[in-house]
C-alpha cells in the first residue's frame, strides 16, 4: 500500500475543471518504412506486452476513510487497457495543425479518478508533411497525471515503452498479472489510527471540515485575517498572471542544440540550461513588449530540479526540488542576461543544496491541504497580492538517439504541463536527437496572440547569437561583481512556511 507523498497529493487537491493536473505529450511517428500501416489492434497488443515495465499503469488511487490520510496506490482489480485507449482517424488530408487542435481538446479533459491515471489516444491516418512529399505516419496523445509522475520520470516511462531499433521487435504475450488484493478493512483502520497518533490534531480538522458550509465560511474569514507578508514576494504583477479558464493552446518552436551549445561556448562560464533559460527570457520579454506590457521588473520563474537518486531511482512519483530564479528580463542585452541568469542561479541556496519541493506541503494534512488549495483559488489570493513566481519553466533532457515503435521512427514530440490558478503560461523544454523544442502551454484567454511566441523564439535565438558575438571578451569570461538577490528563493519559501505555520497555529487552538 504505497501512500502518496504530500507533494504528489497536492496535485490531486489543486485539480479543478479549469486546471486538470496531468502532463501531456504528443508523439509523431514516421511509418513510411513499414510495409503496412500500424494497426490500432497491433498497438494495443504492443502496449499490453510492455505494461509490466510501468506498474503505475495498472494502479489506481484509493482514499482513506474520511480522508484521514493521503490517498494510496492499489492494484486496480478491474483494470482493462481498453478503458485507457481511444482511436481517432484524421484522414489523409490532415495537417499537423489538425493534430494539435485535436490534442488540445484531448488534453483539456481531466483524467477519470476511478481508474489508473493515464490515457493514450492513437491518431491514425496522419501524414507527415515533408519538403517534397508527405509520408505515412501516426501520432500518440498521452496523458499522465502529475500525482503519478513528474516531467523527468515521464520521459523515462516513454523511453521504456518505446524501442531503440528500427527493426520491429516481436510482440510477446503479456506477462501474467494478478492484482494484489485490496488492503483489508482492518489494515486500513490500523493505518488510519497510526496517522491519527502521529498527528492527533488532524481529527479536529476533519471534524471541522465535516460541519459543512458554516465551518468553511469560518475558515475563509480566518484566511483573510492572517497577516501574510506578501510584499516580500519579488515576482512582479504580469499579464501572464490572471485567472485562467479551461481553454488551452499548445505553441511549440524547435531549435538546433548546436546553436545553443555555440552560444554556451562563447559566453564563458555558463551552462546549457542557462542558455535555454536565457532563450525563454528573451522570448517572454519580446512577447510582453509586443503586448505593450511593462518590462521594468524582471520575471521570476520556478524551475524544478530533479533530485532522484542515481542509486535509488523510481520510475514514478515526483522527486523534485524547486528553485525560484530571477530571469533578468529587465536586462536589455540578451547575451549579458544569460550570464546574469547563471549568476542568479549559482548564488541561490537551492542551486547548491536543493530545497525539497514538498517542504511547503509536509506541514499540512490531506484535508487542510485540499481546503487551502480551494480557498487560495476562491479567495483569488493571486489576484489580490503579488505572485510568488510568474511562470514555471522545466528543461527535460531527452534521448539523443532515435526511438521507434514497431519500426516507426519517433520524429517529433510536443509536451504540455498543467496550468493552475493565475498561471496562464508554462514552458517545457525537451531535447531529442540534436534539437530542442520549447513547448508553451497557454490559456488563450489569459495569454493573447500566443501564436506569436513561435516567431519570438526564433527571433530571440538570432538576437542572442548576435549579442554574444560582439560582447567584450573580458565581459564574457570575467566574474560578475554586482550581486543579484541571493536570498530570493529562501525569502519566498520561508515566508510561505511562516504563513502556513500561523494558519496551523490558529486551527490548533
C-alpha positions in Angstrom: 0.0 0.0 0.0 2.1 2.9 -1.3 0.9 6.2 0.0 1.2 9.4 -1.9 3.6 12.0 -0.7 2.2 15.4 0.3 3.7 16.8 -3.0 2.0 14.1 -5.1 -1.3 14.5 -3.2 -1.2 18.3 -3.7 -1.6 17.8 -7.5 -4.9 16.0 -6.7 -6.1 18.7 -4.5 -5.2 21.5 -6.9 -7.1 19.9 -9.7 -10.3 21.6 -10.9 -12.4 21.8 -14.0 -10.3 24.7 -15.2 -7.0 23.2 -14.2 -6.6 19.4 -14.8 -3.3 18.3 -13.3 -1.9 16.0 -15.9 1.2 16.1 -18.1 0.5 15.8 -21.8 2.7 14.7 -24.7 2.1 14.4 -28.4 4.4 12.0 -30.3 4.7 12.0 -34.1 5.9 8.8 -35.8 7.1 8.3 -39.3 5.7 4.9 -40.5 6.9 5.2 -44.1 9.5 2.5 -43.6 6.9 0.0 -42.5 5.5 -2.4 -45.1 1.9 -1.9 -43.8 0.4 0.8 -41.6 0.5 0.1 -37.9 -3.0 -1.1 -36.9 -4.6 0.1 -33.7 -5.1 -3.5 -32.6 -1.3 -4.1 -33.1 -0.6 -1.0 -30.9 -2.9 -2.4 -28.2 -1.1 -5.7 -28.2 2.3 -4.0 -28.2 1.3 -1.8 -25.2 -0.2 -4.7 -23.4 3.0 -6.6 -23.7 5.0 -3.8 -22.0 2.7 -2.8 -19.1 4.9 -4.7 -16.7 7.7 -2.1 -17.0 5.3 0.7 -15.7 3.5 -0.7 -12.6 1.6 2.5 -12.1 -0.3 1.9 -15.3 -2.3 -0.8 -13.5 -2.7 1.0 -10.2 -5.5 3.4 -9.1 -5.9 5.7 -6.1 -7.8 4.7 -3.0 -8.9 7.2 -0.4 -8.6 6.6 3.4 -12.0 6.7 5.2 -13.0 10.3 6.0 -9.7 11.3 4.3 -7.8 10.5 7.5 -4.7 10.0 5.4 -3.3 10.7 2.0 -4.6 8.5 -0.9 -2.6 5.4 -1.7 -1.9 3.3 -4.8 -3.5 -0.1 -5.1 -3.7 -2.6 -8.0 -6.9 -2.0 -10.0 -8.9 -5.2 -9.8 -11.0 -4.1 -12.7 -8.1 -3.0 -14.9 -8.8 -3.0 -18.6 -6.4 -1.5 -21.1 -9.3 -0.6 -23.4 -10.6 1.9 -20.8 -7.4 3.9 -21.3 -7.2 4.0 -25.1 -9.0 5.9 -27.8 -8.8 5.8 -31.6 -9.1 8.8 -34.0 -8.6 8.9 -37.7 -7.8 12.3 -39.1 -7.7 11.4 -42.8 -5.1 11.6 -45.4 -5.5 15.4 -46.0 -4.8 16.2 -42.3 -2.2 18.7 -41.3 -0.1 19.0 -38.2 -2.3 21.9 -37.2 -5.3 19.4 -37.2 -3.4 17.1 -34.9 -2.6 19.9 -32.5 -6.2 21.0 -32.4 -7.3 17.5 -31.6 -4.5 17.2 -28.9 -5.6 20.5 -27.3 -9.2 19.2 -26.9 -8.0 15.9 -25.5 -5.6 17.5 -23.0 -8.3 19.9 -21.8 -10.2 16.9 -20.4 -9.3 15.7 -16.9 -8.4 12.1 -16.3 -11.1 10.0 -14.6 -10.3 9.1 -10.9 -12.0 5.7 -10.8 -9.1 4.1 -12.8 -5.3 4.3 -13.3 -4.5 7.9 -14.1 -3.4 7.7 -17.7 -4.8 7.8 -21.2 -3.5 7.4 -24.8 -5.2 8.5 -27.9 -4.0 6.7 -31.1 -4.3 9.1 -34.1 -4.4 7.2 -37.4 -4.3 8.4 -41.0 -2.0 11.3 -40.1 0.6 12.2 -42.7 3.9 14.0 -42.0 4.4 16.8 -44.4 8.0 16.9 -45.8 9.7 19.4 -48.1 8.9 17.3 -51.2 6.2 14.8 -50.3 4.1 13.6 -47.4 4.9 10.4 -45.5 2.6 7.9 -43.8 2.6 8.4 -40.1 0.6 8.2 -36.9 0.6 10.0 -33.5 0.1 9.3 -29.9 -1.5 11.8 -27.5 -0.5 10.7 -24.0 -1.9 12.0 -20.6 -0.2 11.0 -17.3 -1.4 12.5 -14.0 1.1 14.7 -12.2 0.3 12.8 -9.0 2.0 9.7 -10.5 4.9 11.3 -12.4 7.0 14.4 -12.9 8.4 15.6 -16.2 11.6 13.8 -15.6 10.2 10.4 -14.7 7.6 10.8 -17.5 10.4 10.8 -20.1 11.8 7.6 -18.6 8.4 5.9 -18.8 8.2 6.7 -22.5 11.8 5.5 -23.0 10.8 2.2 -21.5 7.7 1.8 -23.7 9.5 2.6 -26.9 12.3 0.7 -28.8 15.8 1.6 -29.7 16.0 -0.3 -33.0 14.3 0.3 -36.4 13.6 -3.4 -36.7 10.1 -4.2 -35.3 10.6 -6.5 -32.3 8.3 -9.5 -31.9 5.3 -8.7 -29.8 5.3 -11.2 -26.9 2.2 -12.3 -25.0 1.7 -10.1 -21.9 3.2 -11.4 -18.7 0.7 -13.0 -16.3 -0.6 -10.4 -13.9 -2.8 -10.8 -10.9 -3.8 -7.7 -8.9 -2.7 -7.7 -5.3 -5.7 -7.9 -3.1 -7.1 -4.7 -1.8 -5.9 -3.9 1.7 -8.2 -5.3 4.3 -10.5 -3.0 6.3 -8.5 -4.0 9.4 -5.3 -2.8 7.8 -6.8 0.4 6.7 -8.2 1.0 10.2 -4.7 0.3 11.7 -3.1 2.7 9.2 -5.7 5.3 9.9 -5.1 5.0 13.6 -1.3 5.4 13.1 -1.9 8.5 11.1 -4.1 9.9 13.9 -1.5 9.1 16.6 1.2 10.8 14.6 -0.8 14.0 14.3 -3.7 13.9 16.8 -4.9 17.3 15.9 -5.9 16.1 12.5 -9.0 14.6 14.0 -10.1 18.1 14.9 -9.5 19.4 11.4 -11.5 16.5 9.9 -14.4 17.1 12.3 -14.3 20.8 11.5 -14.4 20.2 7.7 -17.3 17.8 8.2 -19.5 20.6 9.6 -20.1 21.9 6.1 -20.6 25.4 4.8 -20.6 27.1 8.2 -17.1 25.9 9.1 -15.9 26.6 5.6 -17.1 30.2 5.9 -15.2 30.5 9.2 -12.1 29.2 7.6 -12.4 31.8 4.8 -12.7 34.6 7.4 -9.6 33.2 9.2 -7.7 33.2 5.9 -8.5 36.8 5.4 -7.2 37.7 8.9 -3.8 36.1 8.5 -1.1 38.8 8.2 0.6 37.3 5.2 3.7 39.4 4.3 3.1 39.2 0.6 5.1 42.4 -0.2 8.2 40.3 0.4 7.5 38.4 -2.7 9.6 39.6 -5.6 7.7 38.5 -8.6 6.0 41.4 -10.4 2.4 41.5 -11.5 2.2 40.4 -15.1 -0.4 39.9 -17.8 0.7 36.2 -17.6 -0.8 36.0 -14.0 -4.5 36.3 -14.3 -7.4 34.0 -13.6 -7.3 31.0 -16.1 -10.2 29.3 -17.9 -10.4 25.7 -19.1 -9.3 26.6 -22.6 -5.8 25.5 -23.6 -3.4 26.1 -26.6 -0.1 24.4 -27.4 2.6 26.5 -29.1 6.0 25.0 -29.9 9.2 26.0 -31.6 12.2 23.8 -32.4 15.8 25.0 -32.5 19.1 23.1 -33.1 21.0 22.2 -30.0 24.2 23.0 -31.8 23.3 26.7 -31.9 22.6 26.7 -28.2 25.9 24.9 -27.5 27.8 27.5 -29.6 26.2 30.3 -27.5 27.3 28.5 -24.3 30.8 28.2 -25.6 31.0 31.9 -26.4 29.7 33.1 -23.1 32.2 31.5 -20.8 31.2 30.0 -17.5 27.5 29.3 -18.2 25.6 26.0 -18.6 23.4 24.9 -21.4 20.4 25.2 -19.1 21.3 28.8 -18.6 21.2 29.3 -22.3 17.8 27.7 -22.5 16.5 29.9 -19.7 18.0 32.9 -21.5 16.2 32.0 -24.7 12.9 31.7 -22.7 13.6 35.0 -21.0 14.3 36.9 -24.3 11.1 35.3 -25.9 9.0 36.4 -22.9 10.4 39.9 -23.0 9.7 40.3 -26.7 6.2 38.9 -26.2 5.5 41.3 -23.4 6.9 44.3 -25.3 4.7 43.5 -28.3 1.7 43.3 -26.0 2.6 46.8 -24.6 3.2 45.3 -21.1 5.7 46.8 -18.6 9.1 45.1 -18.6 10.8 47.2 -15.9 10.7 44.4 -13.4 12.3 41.0 -14.1 10.1 38.0 -14.3 10.6 35.2 -11.7 10.5 31.6 -12.9 10.0 28.5 -10.8 12.4 25.9 -12.2 12.0 22.3 -11.0 15.2 20.4 -10.2 15.3 16.6 -10.3 16.7 15.1 -7.1 16.1 11.5 -7.8 19.0 9.4 -6.6 21.0 7.7 -9.2 21.3 4.7 -6.9 17.7 4.6 -5.9 15.7 5.6 -8.9 11.9 5.3 -9.0 10.1 5.4 -12.4 7.2 7.3 -11.0 6.3 9.9 -8.5 7.6 13.4 -8.0 11.2 13.6 -6.8 11.8 17.2 -7.4 13.1 20.3 -5.8 12.1 23.8 -6.7 14.2 26.9 -7.3 12.9 30.5 -7.8 15.0 32.2 -10.4 15.2 35.8 -11.5 15.2 35.7 -15.3 16.8 39.2 -15.5 14.3 40.3 -18.2 14.9 44.0 -17.3 18.4 43.5 -18.7 18.5 44.9 -22.3 21.4 42.8 -23.7 20.2 39.1 -24.2 23.7 37.7 -24.1 24.6 39.5 -20.9 21.3 38.4 -19.5 22.3 34.7 -19.8 25.4 35.4 -17.7 23.1 37.2 -15.1 20.8 34.2 -15.0 23.8 31.9 -14.3 24.9 34.2 -11.6 21.3 34.3 -10.1 21.1 30.5 -10.1 24.6 29.9 -8.7 24.1 32.4 -6.0 20.8 30.9 -4.8 20.8 28.4 -2.0 18.7 25.8 -3.9 21.4 25.6 -6.6 23.9 24.4 -4.1 21.6 22.4 -1.8 18.2 21.9 -3.3 15.1 22.9 -1.3 12.8 20.0 -1.3 9.6 20.7 -3.2 7.4 19.1 -0.5 8.9 21.5 2.1 5.8 23.7 1.9 3.3 20.8 1.9 4.6 18.4 4.5 3.3 20.7 7.3 -0.3 20.2 6.2 -2.5 17.1 6.5 -4.5 16.0 3.5 -7.8 17.7 4.2 -6.2 21.0 5.1 -4.0 20.9 2.1 -7.0 20.4 -0.2 -9.0 23.1 1.6 -6.1 25.5 1.4 -5.9 25.0 -2.3 -9.6 25.6 -2.8 -9.6 28.7 -0.7 -6.5 30.0 -2.5 -8.4 29.8 -5.7 -11.8 31.0 -4.4 -10.4 34.0 -2.5 -8.3 34.9 -5.6 -5.2 35.3 -3.4 -3.0 35.5 -6.5 -5.2 38.3 -7.9 -5.0 40.4 -4.7 -1.3 40.0 -4.0 1.9 39.7 -5.9 2.6 36.2 -7.2 5.4 34.1 -5.8 6.6 33.5 -9.3 5.3 34.3 -12.8 5.7 31.0 -14.6 7.2 27.5 -14.3 10.0 26.6 -16.8 11.1 22.9 -17.0 14.1 21.7 -19.0 14.0 18.0 -19.6 17.0 16.3 -21.3 15.7 13.7 -23.7 17.5 10.9 -25.6 19.8 11.9 -28.4 19.4 8.6 -30.2 16.2 7.8 -32.3 13.4 5.9 -30.7 11.0 3.6 -32.5 7.6 2.0 -32.1 7.4 -1.2 -34.2 9.6 0.1 -36.9 8.1 3.6 -37.0 10.6 6.3 -36.0 9.7 9.0 -33.5 10.4 12.2 -35.4 8.9 14.9 -33.1 7.4 15.3 -29.7 5.5 18.1 -28.0 4.9 18.3 -24.3 2.4 20.1 -22.1 2.3 20.8 -18.4 -0.7 21.7 -16.2 -1.7 25.3 -15.6 -3.1 26.4 -12.2 -4.7 29.4 -10.7 -3.3 32.7 -12.0 -0.5 31.0 -14.1 -1.5 31.4 -17.7 1.7 30.0 -19.2 4.1 27.2 -18.6 7.2 26.3 -20.6 8.6 22.8 -21.0 11.8 22.4 -23.0 12.6 18.9 -24.2 15.6 17.9 -26.3 15.7 14.9 -28.7 18.1 13.9 -31.4 20.1 17.1 -31.7 17.1 19.5 -31.4 15.4 21.3 -28.5 11.7 22.0 -28.6 10.3 24.8 -26.5 6.7 23.9 -25.6 4.4 26.7 -24.4 1.1 25.5 -22.7 -1.1 28.6 -22.5 -4.5 29.6 -21.6 -5.5 31.7 -24.6 -8.0 33.7 -22.5 -5.0 35.0 -20.5 -2.1 34.9 -23.0 -3.5 36.7 -26.1 -1.9 36.2 -29.5 0.1 33.2 -28.2 0.9 32.0 -31.7 3.4 34.8 -31.9 5.6 33.0 -29.3 6.9 30.7 -32.0 8.3 33.6 -34.0 9.6 35.2 -30.9 11.7 32.1 -30.1 13.4 32.2 -33.5 14.0 35.9 -33.4 15.3 35.7 -29.8 17.8 33.0 -30.7 19.2 35.1 -33.6 19.4 38.2 -31.3 21.3 36.2 -28.6 23.8 34.9 -31.2 24.3 38.4 -32.5 24.7 39.9 -29.0 27.1 37.1 -27.9 29.3 37.7 -30.9 30.0 41.4 -30.0 30.5 41.0 -26.2 33.8 42.1 -24.9 36.0 39.0 -24.1 36.7 40.3 -20.6 33.0 40.8 -20.0 32.2 37.3 -21.3 34.7 35.5 -19.0 35.1 37.8 -16.1 33.1 37.4 -12.9 30.0 39.4 -12.2 30.7 41.9 -9.4 27.2 43.2 -8.9 25.4 40.8 -6.7 21.9 39.9 -7.5 19.4 38.9 -4.9 20.8 35.7 -3.5 18.0 35.2 -1.0 15.1 35.3 -3.4 14.2 31.6 -3.1 14.8 31.3 0.6 12.9 34.5 1.3 9.8 33.4 -0.6 10.0 29.8 0.8 10.4 31.0 4.4 7.6 33.5 4.0 5.2 30.8 2.8 6.3 28.5 5.6 5.7 31.1 8.3 2.3 31.9 6.8 1.3 28.2 6.9 2.6 27.8 10.4 0.5 30.8 11.5 -2.5 29.2 9.8 -1.9 25.9 11.6 -1.5 27.6 14.9 -5.0 29.1 14.6 -6.5 25.8 13.8 -4.7 24.0 16.7 -6.2 26.4 19.3 
